[in-house]
Amino acid sequence: MASKSAKKAVEDSESVGLAALAKLVRSSYGGRQSDLEAKLQNLEAQALRLATVIDNISQGICLFDPEERLILSNPRYSEIYRVPPERLVPGITLREIVVHRVAAGTSAMSVDEYLALARSVNSGAISRTWAADLADGRTVQVYHHPMPDGGWVSTHEDVTELIATRQIVDERISLQTLIDWVPDYLWVKDSESRFIVANRSLAADSGRETTRDMIGLTDFDLHAPELASKFRADELSVLQTGQPMIDEEEFVVDRSGAGKWLSSTKVPLRNDRNDVFGLVGIAHDITGRKREDMLRTGQAQILEMIATGAPLDDVLDRLMHLMESQLTGILGSVLLLDKEGRHLRHGAAPSLAEGYINAIDGVAIGPKVGSCGTAVFRREPVVVADIMRDPLWEDYRDLAERYGYRSCWSTPIVSHQGAVLGVFAMYSMTVREPAEAETRLINFTTRIAGIAIERKKAEDQIHFMANHDVLTGLPNRALLQDRLSQAILHAERYDRWVSVVFIDLDNFKLINDTLGHNAGDRLLKTAAERMVGCISSTDTIVRLGGDEFVLVLSDQPKNVDLIAETLQKLRTAIAEPLQLGDHCVRATASFGIANYPKDGKAPESLVANADAAMYRAKEVGRDNFQFYAPEFNTRAHERFLLQEELRNALERSEFELLYQPQIDLRSGQIMAVEALIRWTHPTHGTMAPVGFIPTAEETGLIVPIGDWVLHEACRQNKAWQDIGLEPITVSVNVSARQFSEKNLVERVVHALSESDLEGCYLELELTESLIMQDVGLAVTTMNKLQSLGVQISIDDFGTGYSSLTALKTFPIARLKIDKSFIDDVATNEDDQAVASAVISLGQKLNMRVIAEGVETDEQVAFLRKNNCDEMQGYHFSKPVSSRQIERLLESRSR
């Protein structure tokens, strides 16, 4: 019973399991079916979406199986190739499709050529893209991708418009690239002056990164309102009038702050109706040209300032401004070398700090004095690129750092003669060396500065020379009037004296003639220096000329003794020994004093009265001083009258010639005559040369008087020959003043030509001291005279200096022993030695020797004993008239 129950339970249990399994199977199948339906729906939805996407893609798409049958295509494919969609059904072959395309005119090639191309592409495993130019003119870009099963998928895109668009874009890119290459500013603006095109140069200098950043901007976005308003006004004129603006100069400031000059041209843009709708502009940077123009203009202005005598400070300041206008970040400076050549003084530095200028004013030159002091010391440019590191600036580094100066380039300013005048310097706030343009400007600036400084020095020298004596450096006659007038005004106001002292060196002419002009000049300079050392700074010593000086003692107390004390100091100082070559000389002076107001109240009268007093000092023995007395003017007046009468003597034919025979000591015959002038004065009677020749020498009248003597002597000698007398030589004295005349030889030629006298019958007597003044000139002149046949003799031989050493140089025919050696020759052994030595010397040099002043038989005996050639003197004849000489010559002929 129990087993049955158990069995039944098992059966019931199995029955329940099968039912559950069946239910499970049914449930599982239903689920799978439901999933399959869902997947089908999903696939259908995806396929729909895919079809929708494919149908709406802008490119044509087609899919082929391995047998070249169409699986699918989208409407765009049909549109591109103009094949009706109903013909492009799945299953149609590629050949059939190409046939339709050929018929529609949308195939790039024949059916077989296209199939061959497609199969060739499809046989590979790599995608390929190509452009097909259709028969209707369109271009289609094809992308062909092989499939693993042997089919393929391809896309087709009509790129005809895209190519055209890209061509436009490329053209625009090329145009922009082209205008970007233009170095000038180039732009196009609309009617509102907004930029619609701009090149890279304009954009960069306007502070914009790209040219696109310029589009839509106006000049008000780029420039200051004043400048932008000007640009807008110019452009409005172009837009409204339609007239272009050509080469207008405009000034702008770029983003770096640098100013630029532009030459701008703006031309209107017109449409098909000829309406102006904008403008195109181009601007060329002319900053370099403007700077060159400014430089040339500035140069001309500075040279004009120099030429018109503008103050040196103004010239140098203008020069520095001009230099700084040519460069950016450069400051200019000129320092001038002082008279001693040891220190540099401020000249011009308009942009340097005042504190720095004051600190370096007066700096000494040296081997380690910054750039400027070192450049002058070395006499060469000194370039310091870094002041903080260069050892030349060690002592001045802190000063430069205080004002921010980091580099300094200094160049000496040199005159055309090579003398350093100063230094020009360029300062920079950055560490660097000068660029090529800066070096050129340095050279220009130093040259102009040199011209300006030299011109100023020349003007100062001219002004100094106009008011000072060149030899001694003392004030001259031109300043005497001013200084004396000021002294008189002061004396009148404060009841003081002014003493005018006329000073004349004694025997200066003798020293000058004997030792030469160089020795005379040395004596004058030394005397001037000694006199200056004896007076106060308020007094003035003036050189009138020659050996004449005037001393103005200003603000003097009314005490004659104090004036005498000052003059005694002057006498002592002047008389101190002075070594002139091999000779030690002691100069003396004569002083004449006139006091304001007693001796005159005007400068002219004071000087004249002092001059008269000086002549009185000469008359009483020289080397003394005399205070003015009214009677002195009487003598001065007599001298003045003598000068005036002497001027008229030639016109009135008041001169005559006497002739003194010169005798051959061996034969006793007359060999020659010396022409000696006499003046038949209207009131004083006959005057010997000693009475008027010194005055003629002082006034220069000796030249025309000597010329008359020369002509008259030649005329008279030819007249003697014309009446049949035996020819003789006429000897004429030539003064130093005559000999120094440049036309002396021409005067002699004229006298010989006018008288028709042969040159061999004329002899010119020159003093020994005369020819020693300038040996070279004397030799040249005497050679010219000798070439005319004219003989040369030396008068007063033995009284001069060093002529023996130069005697052989001169073309001399005769030596004349001075009378001073003949007077006592019969008894004085020294005179005998000199006379015999001169005779021997002359004859050894092939010269004839003549003794002058022979008066006694003893003198004649000595001369004959020593073989002297000729004699002249009262022993034979005193000077006589031409008629008496004629009788002497006639008797000689008989």
BAKEZA-490543 format. One line per 5 residues: their letters; for each residue y, x, z of C-alpha. Coordinates in steps of 0.001 Angstrom, whole numbers, always signed. Each point is the difference from the previous one (the first is absolute). Example, Ala and Ser with C-alpha at 12.3 -4.5 7.8 and 13.67 -1.06 7.14 Angstrom:
<atoms>
AS> -4500:+12300:+7800; +3440:+1370:-660
</atoms>
This chain:
<atoms>
MASKS> +0:+0:+0; +2198:+2791:+937; -774:+1950:-3203; +875:-3012:-2097; +3245:-319:+1712
AKKAV> +700:+3650:-512; -918:-174:-3626; +2158:-2996:-495; +2860:+1769:+1652; -429:+2895:-2361
EDSES> -24:-2271:-2997; +3063:-1824:+1196; +1695:+3296:+521; -774:+1239:-3532; +1124:-3281:-1458
VGLAA> +3332:+387:+1724; +382:+3623:-1288; -679:-925:-3632; +2499:-2773:+161; +2544:+2336:+1416
LAKLV> -773:+2614:-2654; +290:-2590:-2763; +3261:-1095:+1450; +1089:+3577:+162; -978:+588:-3619
RSSYG> +1838:-3063:-1091; +3009:+1046:+1999; -88:+3539:-1422; -243:-1190:-3595; +2834:-2383:+514
GRQSD> +2069:+2860:+1406; -832:+2273:-2913; +887:-2656:-2497; +3204:-645:+1816; +775:+3738:-2
LEAKL> -850:+250:-3674; +2261:-2867:-836; +2705:+1540:+2062; -442:+3333:-1750; +33:-1737:-3346
QNLEA> +3174:-1751:+916; +1465:+3264:+1197; -1034:+1751:-3203; +1394:-2805:-2052; +3238:+229:+1935
QALRL> +118:+3790:-446; -801:-367:-3673; +2766:-2540:-275; +2386:+2293:+1771; -1105:+2928:-2156
ATVID> +387:-2077:-3122; +3419:-1115:+1181; +983:+3603:+666; -1367:+1202:-3332; +1678:-2834:-1827
NISQG> +3348:+826:+1599; -50:+3747:-359; +2761:+1214:-2360; -2471:+2232:-1762; -2671:-1205:-2371
ICLFD> -3574:+392:+1417; -3352:-208:-1746; -3593:+709:+1177; -2873:+810:-2389; -3740:+322:+594
PEERL> -2181:+2833:-1411; -575:-2024:-3219; +3817:-31:-624; +206:-3692:+841; +2969:-1384:+1797
ILSNP> -687:-1041:+3553; +3529:-1102:+849; +3663:+476:-938; +3291:-1322:+1340; +2755:-1911:-1786
RYSEI> +2246:+3088:-146; -2603:+1761:-2120; +147:-2932:-2434; +3824:+109:-2; +238:+3712:-617
YRVPP> -2271:-45:-3014; +1037:-3496:-1135; -3602:-1273:-155; -381:-3671:+1007; -1718:-345:+3461
ERLVP> -2626:-2400:-1359; -1313:+2757:-2220; -399:+2438:+2816; -2995:-1721:+1539; -2655:+1912:+1989
GITLR> -2675:+1404:-2280; +2305:+781:-2932; -520:+3535:-1245; +2579:+2776:-64; -251:+115:-3801
EIVVH> +866:-3659:-219; +2963:+493:+2326; +1325:+2975:-2064; -342:-2086:-3159; +2212:-2664:+1629
RVAAG> +2512:+2691:+1014; +129:+1446:-3492; +634:-3454:-1317; +2762:-511:+2566; +1576:+3396:-867
TSAMS> -494:+1313:+3534; -2515:+2728:-686; +1003:+3619:-54; -2784:+878:-2475; -2813:-1424:-2093
VDEYL> -3022:-1751:+1560; -2408:+2933:-462; +2551:+2574:+1201; +682:-2027:+3134; -3722:-545:+726
ALARS> -654:+3713:-444; +2826:+823:+2422; -1202:-2550:+2594; -3624:+1198:-181; +1091:+3619:+243
VNSGA> +2002:-750:+3113; -2740:-2198:+1481; -2679:+2607:-529; +1584:+2219:+2625; +269:-454:+3703
ISRTW> +3716:+748:+279; +2804:-2500:-285; +2532:+486:-2762; +3487:-1265:-711; +1753:-89:-3331
AADLA> +2897:-1688:-1719; -673:-2095:-3068; +2820:-624:-2439; -695:-3487:-1390; +679:-986:-3560
DGRTV> +2730:-2415:+1128; +2011:+2898:+1535; -987:-483:+3596; -1574:+2637:+2212; -2944:-835:+2261
QVYHH> -1272:+2337:+2692; -3812:-307:+401; -1964:+1050:+3078; -3801:+145:-762; -2487:+397:+2883
PMPDG> -3789:+232:-750; -2387:-2021:+2276; -3317:+1387:+1382; -2067:-2541:-1956; +1490:+1111:-3349
GWVST> +2740:-2629:-144; +3662:+626:+649; +3199:-1489:+1259; +3377:+651:-1488; +3592:-959:+627
HEDVT> +2673:-408:-2649; +3789:+170:+673; +2793:-657:-2478; +2365:+2926:+786; +2417:-521:-2871
ELIAT> +2889:-1185:+2177; -873:+2430:+2749; +277:+2902:-2421; +3380:-1245:-1169; +1130:-428:+3598
RQIVD> -1239:+3428:+866; +1844:+1415:-2982; +3196:-1566:+1303; -711:+1342:+3455; -789:+3415:-1426
ERISL> +3186:-81:-2004; +1955:-911:+3101; -1699:+2759:+1947; +704:+2435:-2813; +3669:-1090:-133
QTLID> +396:+423:+3753; -1704:+3358:-209; +2329:+932:-2808; +3172:-930:+1845; -1338:+1662:+3155
WVPDY> -147:+3248:-1919; +3723:-262:-786; +1799:+2291:+2486; +3185:-2070:-216; +462:-3295:+1775
LWVKD> -1192:-2888:-2238; +119:-3683:+866; +302:-3564:-1274; +1924:-2682:+1905; +342:-3748:-427
SESRF> +3267:-1883:-122; +238:+94:+3811; -299:+3817:-22; -3496:-178:+1475; -2406:+2741:-1001
IVANR> -2843:-1239:-2186; -1024:+3455:-1246; +596:+3377:+1644; -1497:+3432:-514; -1461:+2323:+2596
SLAAD> +3060:+2309:+212; +2268:-2885:+909; -2495:-1427:+2467; -606:+3340:+1727; +3685:+850:+402
SGRET> +615:-3536:+1242; -2541:+470:+2778; -2700:-2266:-1498; -3661:+1024:-165; -833:-1705:-3306
TRDMI> +1897:-1447:-2900; -1287:-3481:+946; +1993:+304:+3223; +3186:+35:-2078; -648:-3338:-1713
GLTDF> +2394:-2699:+1173; +2326:+2395:+1849; +3702:+422:-759; +2388:+2889:+560; +1087:-1649:+3241
DLHAP> -3504:+720:+1310; +332:+3692:-936; +3612:+1135:+404; +3038:-399:+2189; +1906:-3262:-608
ELASK> +2979:+1713:-1687; -2181:+1860:-2483; -2277:-3001:-591; +3036:-2196:-684; +1258:+2501:-2582
FRADE> -3404:+55:-1732; -124:-3809:-29; +3521:-199:-1445; -903:+2448:-2778; -3170:-1946:-830
LSVLQ> +1765:-3347:+35; +2398:+1408:-2567; -2934:+1003:-2207; -1716:-3387:+454; +3143:-2039:-628
TGQPM> +1549:+1976:-2845; -3184:+1219:-1643; +1639:+3420:-325; -2071:+2968:+1154; +1214:+2473:+2609
IDEEE> -531:+3510:-1394; -191:+3229:+2030; +1855:-1270:+3046; +30:+2600:+2820; -1239:-1446:+3279
FVVDR> -635:+1543:+3393; -2988:-1069:+2126; -1715:+1170:+3155; -3815:+163:-122; -2410:-652:+2864
SGAGK> +206:+3651:+1179; +3741:-331:+433; +768:+2272:-2926; +2854:-1041:-2239; -603:-187:-3735
WLSST> +2211:-448:-3010; -1473:-2174:-2743; +1028:-665:-3572; -984:-3660:-436; -420:-2098:-3129
KVPLR> -564:-3781:+296; -812:-2058:-3098; -296:-3842:-156; -3389:-1637:-818; +90:-2955:-2429
NDRND> -2541:-2712:-860; -747:-1582:-3386; +3153:-2089:+336; +2062:+3160:+630; +684:-1093:+3559
VFGLV> +307:+2749:+2626; -2668:-501:+2640; -50:+3411:+1659; +686:+3662:-521; -1830:+3276:-318
GIAHD> +1405:+3123:+1619; -612:+3704:+12; +1712:+2557:+2212; -112:+3756:-458; +488:+2302:+2978
ITGRK> +3084:+2126:-770; +406:+1436:+3499; -622:+3504:-1294; +2555:-411:-2749; +2518:-1547:+2383
REDML> -491:+2884:+2392; +513:+2454:-2834; +3128:-1916:-1039; +1183:-11:+3604; -792:+3712:+222
RTGQA> +1971:+785:-3165; +2875:-2214:+1096; -102:+1510:+3454; -51:+3501:-1466; +3020:-811:-2137
QILEM> +1849:-1482:+2975; -779:+2996:+2198; +1013:+2474:-2706; +3205:-1970:-470; +610:+173:+3753
IATGA> -538:+3753:-137; +2267:+375:-3033; +2787:-2061:+1574; -137:+1949:+3248; -1456:-2705:+2260
PLDDV> -657:+1177:+3588; -3287:+1869:+310; -1177:-2337:+2766; +402:-3003:-2322; -1774:+1764:-2871
LDRLM> -2992:+1036:+2116; -215:-3420:+1656; -43:-1703:-3414; -2622:+2481:-1184; -2271:-802:+2957
HLMES> +359:-3745:-597; -886:+502:-3663; -3042:+2080:+870; -1227:-2542:+2564; +439:-2857:-2492
QLTGI> -2505:+1708:-2304; -2757:+310:+2597; -1629:-2160:+2651; -206:+1145:+3591; +1943:+3231:-568
LGSVL> +3060:+1093:+1985; +2283:+2732:-1334; +2012:+2686:+1764; +2302:+2876:-1001; +893:+2807:+2382
LLDKE> +2656:+2584:-915; -199:+3695:+801; +3044:+1116:+2002; +2322:+2828:-1034; -1883:+2507:+2130
GRHLR> -3284:-953:-1672; -1753:-557:+3325; +132:-3706:+814; -501:-3298:-1814; +2632:-2688:+324
HGAAP> -239:-3705:-737; +868:-870:-3571; -1408:-3471:-689; -2870:-2132:+1331; +932:-3690:-313
SLAEG> -3414:-1317:+1059; -1094:+2465:+2686; +407:-988:+3633; +3345:+1049:+1444; -1668:+1612:+2995
YINAI> -2159:+2134:-2260; +3000:+1008:-2131; +1925:+1116:+3068; -2992:+1912:+1339; -494:+2138:-3119
DGVAI> +3692:+528:-787; +643:+3710:+484; -3653:+1063:+79; -487:+3701:-679; -2031:+1118:-2983
GPKVG> -3150:+1995:+654; -3686:+521:-802; -1147:-2907:+2175; +2762:-2603:+23; -1616:-3144:-1352
SCGTA> +63:-497:-3733; +3757:+407:-632; +755:+3106:+2045; -3124:+1690:-1311; +716:-912:-3640
VFRRE> +3452:+1603:+182; -1401:+3037:+1817; -2749:+463:-2600; +2250:-1033:-2919; -2846:-2163:-1331
PVVVA> -1226:-3631:+326; -1948:-885:+3141; -2287:-3062:-115; -1289:-1261:+3350; -2440:-2880:-492
DIMRD> -647:-580:+3719; +2772:+863:+2432; -2270:-650:+2975; -2392:+2762:-1076; +2100:+2584:-1808
PLWED> +962:+3041:+2146; +3443:+203:-1667; +938:-3152:+1923; -1294:+1114:+3368; +3465:+133:+1576
YRDLA> +1195:-3220:-1670; -3174:-2117:+7; +1028:-2223:+2897; +3370:-661:-1627; -1602:-1083:-3274
ERYGY> -2629:-2104:+1769; +2706:-1819:+1948; +1415:-1335:-3274; -3300:-455:-1853; +407:+2771:-2583
RSCWS> -3451:+1252:-1055; +604:+2163:-3065; +2945:+2026:-1254; +467:+1845:-3307; +2939:+2406:-118
TPIVS> +1476:+1884:-2963; +2812:+2584:+164; +3150:-891:-1929; +867:+3116:-1989; +3139:+829:-1966
HQGAV> -127:+1166:-3611; +500:+3500:+1357; -3017:-258:+2295; +1836:-519:+3298; -1481:-2567:+2421
LGVFA> +2508:-2796:+605; -2096:-2322:+2150; -3249:-1948:-18; -1141:-3401:-1248; -2774:-1817:+1870
MYSMT> -2116:-3105:-527; -1486:-1691:+3062; -2920:-2457:-17; -1452:-2141:+2755; -3520:+717:-1272
VREPA> -2095:+3151:-168; +20:+1119:-3600; +1278:+2465:-2578; +2546:-838:-2709; -1198:-1716:-3151
EAETR> +910:+1252:-3451; +2880:-2473:-323; +1325:+1076:+3387; -199:+3658:-987; +2035:-716:-3138
LINFT> +2568:-1822:+2104; +130:+2903:+2456; +821:+2363:-2862; +2694:-2346:-1309; +1552:-589:+3401
TRIAG> +164:+3674:+917; +1674:+824:-3329; +2636:-2719:+396; +559:+897:+3646; +416:+3636:-1026
IAIER> +2586:-944:-2619; +1910:-2122:+2520; -45:+2665:+2697; +944:+2758:-2448; +2840:-2151:-1338
KKAED> +1273:-578:+3543; -206:+3709:+765; +1772:+769:-3262; +2733:-2531:+820; +365:+1485:+3462
QIHFM> +141:+3445:-1526; +2558:-1093:-2590; +2071:-1652:+2713; -342:+3108:+2131; +918:+2264:-2899
ANHDV> +2963:-2214:-840; +1303:+443:+3522; -1410:+3390:+947; +10:+3518:-1276; -3313:+888:-1650
LTGLP> -52:+3615:+1134; +899:-387:+3679; -833:-3666:+618; +3455:-526:+1495; +2132:-3048:-787
NRALL> +2161:+577:-3068; +3485:-955:-1074; -1097:-3614:-625; -870:-486:+3683; +2984:+1938:+1325
QDRLS> +2444:-2845:-656; -2197:-2532:+1827; -801:+2200:+3006; +3613:+1131:+384; +1353:-3548:-331
QAILH> -2354:-1220:+2738; +991:+2906:+2252; +3714:-795:-494; -523:-3681:+885; -1819:+986:+3182
AERYD> +2695:+2531:+931; +2754:-2542:-610; -1716:-2574:+2211; -713:+2356:+2905; +2999:+2369:-328
RWVSV> -2063:+3061:-906; +301:+2805:-2549; -1940:+638:-3177; -105:+3615:-1088; -645:+799:-3662
VFIDL> -1088:+3607:-524; -45:+1484:-3493; -2458:+2937:-111; -335:+2567:-2763; -2450:+2899:+133
DNFKL> +1675:+3372:-470; -1066:+2235:-2888; -2748:-2426:-998; +606:+647:-3693; -611:+3704:+524
INDTL> -3295:-627:+1743; -1009:-2585:-2611; +898:+2280:-2922; -1480:+3103:+1573; -3255:-1297:+1472
GHNAG> -492:-2930:-2360; +86:-3775:+228; -3180:-268:+2064; +1523:+2169:+2693; +3221:-2027:-196
DRLLK> -1919:-3269:+400; -1872:+1419:+2981; +3293:+970:+1606; +1461:-3491:-530; -3053:-1724:+1463
TAAER> -81:+2293:+3010; +3716:-423:+650; -407:-3792:-214; -2891:+40:+2469; +1927:+2174:+2430
MVGCI> +3063:-2244:-147; -2068:-3145:+560; -1491:+1650:+3069; +3485:+473:+1488; +1268:-3587:-210
SSTDT> -888:-3265:+1701; -1832:-2946:-1573; +3279:-1928:-357; +1575:+2731:-2121; -505:+481:-3740
IVRLG> -250:+3162:-2056; +537:-544:-3735; -510:+2376:-2916; +2671:-531:-2625; -1514:+2452:-2470
GDEFV> -358:+3734:-481; +678:+1692:+3346; +2377:-2704:+1276; -840:-2233:+2966; +1905:-2631:+1959
LVLSD> -744:-707:+3648; +1069:-3315:+1532; +192:+213:+3805; +80:-3611:+1171; +1149:-1477:+3305
QPKNV> +1803:+3181:+1085; +2046:+284:+3198; +3599:+1052:-536; -679:+3619:+822; +514:+2794:-2528
DLIAE> -1953:+2450:+2151; -3170:-2095:-222; +316:-106:-3795; +545:+3770:-86; -3090:+465:+2175
TLQKL> -2121:-1983:-2484; +1346:+2010:-2923; -699:+3250:+1781; -3614:-1077:+427; -119:-714:-3744
RTAIA> +1481:+3448:-838; -2527:+1745:+2201; -2949:-1933:-1388; +967:+564:-3631; +548:+3720:+571
EPLQL> -3492:+649:+1348; -1898:+2490:-2203; -2073:-1446:-2838; -2737:+1823:-1873; +296:-603:-3753
GDHCV> -2811:+1883:-1671; +475:+3669:+754; +3544:-516:+1227; +1279:-1100:+3372; +3342:-1757:-375
RATAS> +2524:-1487:+2409; +1958:-2922:-1386; +3380:-1068:+1310; +2068:-3103:-593; +3598:-1127:-1
FGIAN> +847:-3254:+1796; +2941:-2357:-439; +544:-2842:+2482; +1998:-3216:-337; +91:-2541:+2857
YPKDG> +386:-3772:-121; +2562:-1424:+503; +2449:+2934:+159; -972:+1635:-3279; -750:-3160:-1973
KAPES> -1179:-3560:+406; -1947:-443:-3228; -3267:+1780:-843; +1479:+1526:-3151; +2989:+1521:+1736
LVANA> -2114:+1406:+2842; -2381:+1730:-2401; +2852:+1335:-2122; +1834:+1392:+3027; -3181:+1553:+1386
DAAMY> -509:+1606:-3409; +3527:+1427:+105; -637:+1387:+3472; -3214:+1604:-1237; +1887:+1815:-2769
RAKEV> +2393:+1292:+2651; -3031:+1352:+1904; -1059:+1799:-3180; +3441:+1474:-458; +203:+1434:+3504
GRDNF> -3255:+1902:-273; -2879:-2490:-86; -2639:-490:+2732; +2427:-2049:+2089; +1229:-3540:+434
QFYAP> +3462:-1415:-476; +1417:-3319:+1166; +2019:-1823:-2598; +3733:+566:-298; +2231:-1779:-2539
EFNTR> +974:+3234:-1749; -3635:+467:-1048; +439:-2817:-2446; +2694:+1950:-1772; -2485:+2699:-907
AHERF> -2608:-2626:-911; +2530:-1676:-2212; +669:+3299:-1721; -3723:+399:-703; -114:-3529:-1399
LLQEE> +2976:+722:-2275; -1657:+3169:-1203; -3099:-1962:-1002; +2063:-2559:-1893; +2058:+2673:-1745
LRNAL> -3175:+1840:-905; -1363:-3134:-1647; +3084:-160:-2223; +183:+3714:-758; -2482:-175:-2886
ERSEF> +1820:-2907:-1641; +3315:+1827:+339; -1408:+3312:-1344; +1104:+1835:+3113; -2904:+2477:-66
ELLYQ> -18:+3301:-1844; -2405:+2897:-327; +671:+3652:+751; -2420:+2684:-1084; -991:+3170:+1855
PQIDL> -1498:+2772:-2122; -3444:+1449:+778; -184:+3729:-898; -2891:+2180:-1116; +3:+2888:+2498
RSGQI> -1356:+2460:-2558; +2293:-736:-2945; +2949:-1564:+1798; +61:-2806:-2551; +415:-3778:+711
MAVEA> -3459:-1568:-320; +790:-3476:+1256; +2532:-2126:+1846; -460:-2438:+2903; +1836:-3316:-332
LIRWT> +1848:-856:+3238; +1710:-3354:+513; +3527:-498:+1339; +1824:-3225:+824; +3652:-288:-854
HPTHG> +923:-2488:+2696; +3132:-2115:-677; +1558:+899:+3348; -2027:+2885:+1459; -51:+2123:-3106
TMAPV> -3031:+2036:-1041; -2957:-509:+2356; -2994:+2315:+227; -3510:-1537:+33; -329:+415:+3750
GFIPT> +2756:-2598:+425; -1697:-2832:-1865; -3606:+846:-959; -1417:-967:+3469; +1674:-3403:-334
AEETG> -1345:-337:-3538; -3473:+786:+1320; +309:-2643:+2741; +1185:-2734:-2350; -2290:+839:-2932
LIVPI> +2977:+767:-2242; -1472:+3460:-481; -2253:-1417:-2731; +2717:-1168:-2442; +2172:+3020:+919
GDWVL> -2896:+2364:-657; -688:-1775:-3292; +3616:+601:-1032; -260:+3680:+913; -3163:+356:-2080
HEACR> +1549:-1607:-3095; +3283:+1878:+316; -1690:+3398:+473; -2208:-540:-3070; +2953:-1184:-2051
QNKAW> +2113:+3025:+978; -2768:+2505:-665; -561:-1440:-3490; +3768:+107:-586; +4:+3757:+757
QDIGL> -2796:+483:-2484; +1795:-2088:-2609; +3039:+2344:+55; -2267:+2979:-649; -504:+1418:+3444
EPITV> -3330:+1632:+772; -2315:-2594:+1631; -414:+142:+3758; -1775:-2161:+2590; +1879:-2518:+2119
SVNVS> -1443:-620:+3465; +358:-3430:+1640; -857:-859:+3628; -2320:-2978:+551; +97:-1773:+3363
ARQFS> -3036:-1356:+1828; +1191:-3545:-727; +202:+748:-3725; -3368:+1743:-88; -1704:-2993:+1638
EKNLV> +1266:-2355:-2716; -2881:-1089:-2257; +2097:+378:-3152; +1287:+3528:+632; -1825:+1397:-3032
ERVVH> +1375:-2797:-2195; +3529:+763:+1258; -435:+3664:-960; -1337:-964:-3442; +3006:-2275:-504
ALSES> +2472:+2722:+989; -1582:+2522:-2387; -189:-2539:-2810; +3562:-1190:+425; +1396:+3553:+41
DLEGC> -2445:+1334:-2600; -698:+2936:+2334; -3380:+1706:-148; -1979:-252:+3208; -349:+3782:+366
YLELE> +3755:+271:+734; -204:-2330:+2996; -1183:+1015:+3464; -453:-2323:+2948; +409:+1397:+3506
LTESL> -2210:-1573:+2658; +121:+801:+3693; -3080:+1423:+1655; -162:-2842:+2561; +253:-2590:-2767
IMQDV> -3106:+1065:-1888; -1995:+377:+3210; +411:-3692:+926; -2668:-1046:-2493; -1575:+2981:-1715
GLAVT> -2148:-2071:-2334; +2906:-2093:-1255; +2201:+3078:-292; -2545:+1866:-2146; -483:-3021:-2277
TMNKL> +3739:-478:-502; +665:+3725:-583; -2802:+198:-2570; +1562:-2875:-1913; +3388:+1734:+64
QSLGV> -1541:+3308:-1066; -1606:-1756:-2988; +3583:-772:-1142; +835:+3714:+158; +2107:-504:+3127
QISID> -162:+2890:+2486; -486:-534:+3753; +1501:+2167:+2725; -344:-170:+3774; +3307:+10:+1867
DFGTG> +418:+1203:+3623; -3416:+1662:-132; -1216:+1259:+3385; +1661:-2730:+2098; -2813:-2523:-401
YSSLT> -3458:-353:+1504; -3341:+1177:-1397; +1265:+257:-3557; -1483:+3467:-370; -3538:-1447:+150
ALKTF> +755:-2519:-2740; +2338:+2110:-2130; -2624:+913:-2563; -633:-3698:-632; +3482:-679:-1350
PIARL> +1102:+733:-3628; +3078:+1928:+1151; +2096:+2388:-2124; +2377:+1359:+2660; +254:+418:+3757
KIDKS> +3477:-13:+1566; +310:+1918:+3258; +2072:-2046:+2437; +3484:+1291:+843; -916:+161:+3686
FIDDV> -2306:+2957:-756; +2604:+1778:-2187; +3022:-132:+2309; -1253:+2867:+2228; -2588:+1515:-2313
ATNED> +1838:+3319:-122; -303:+490:+3762; -2626:-2414:+1417; -3530:+1294:-230; -1553:-3463:+375
DQAVA> +2053:-1365:-2874; -896:+3071:-2018; -3699:-597:+641; +224:-3636:-1009; +2041:+710:-3119
SAVIS> -2248:+2834:-1188; -3117:-2084:+705; +1345:-2937:-2030; +914:+2319:-2895; -3453:+1574:+17
LGQKL> -1783:-3364:+330; +1969:-1616:-2811; -537:+2828:-2442; -3738:+148:+760; -129:-3690:-873
NMRVI> +1890:+684:-3260; +3177:-1630:+1236; +3539:+1294:-251; +1785:+359:+3331; +3708:-690:+440
AEGVE> +2064:+598:+3132; +2864:-2371:+752; +3116:+625:+2044; +367:+3642:-1100; +3486:+1215:+933
TDEQV> -85:+3761:+748; -961:+3235:-1717; -2443:+738:+2819; -1845:-3243:-690; -128:+807:-3697
AFLRK> -1305:+3467:+747; -2804:-1355:+2184; -1014:-2525:-2634; -88:+2583:-2755; -1942:+2378:+2223
NNCDE> -2620:-2726:+580; -133:-876:-3681; +1467:-3508:+322; +436:-1657:-3377; +3243:-1922:+319
MQGYH> +2891:-781:+2293; +2638:-2665:+488; +3111:+69:+2149; +3616:+894:+482; -758:+3685:-689
FSKPV> +75:-905:-3676; +1767:-3364:-151; +741:-3059:+2021; -754:-3412:-1598; +2428:-471:-2925
SSRQI> +824:-2577:-2630; -1866:-409:-3267; +2927:+1614:-1830; -174:+3125:+2163; -3765:+214:-543
ERLLE> +713:-228:-3696; +2315:+3017:+211; -2591:+1942:+2027; -2659:-734:-2585; +2352:+978:-2817
SRSR> +688:+3307:+1660; -3715:+542:+448; -483:-602:-3738; +2716:+2557:-796
</atoms>
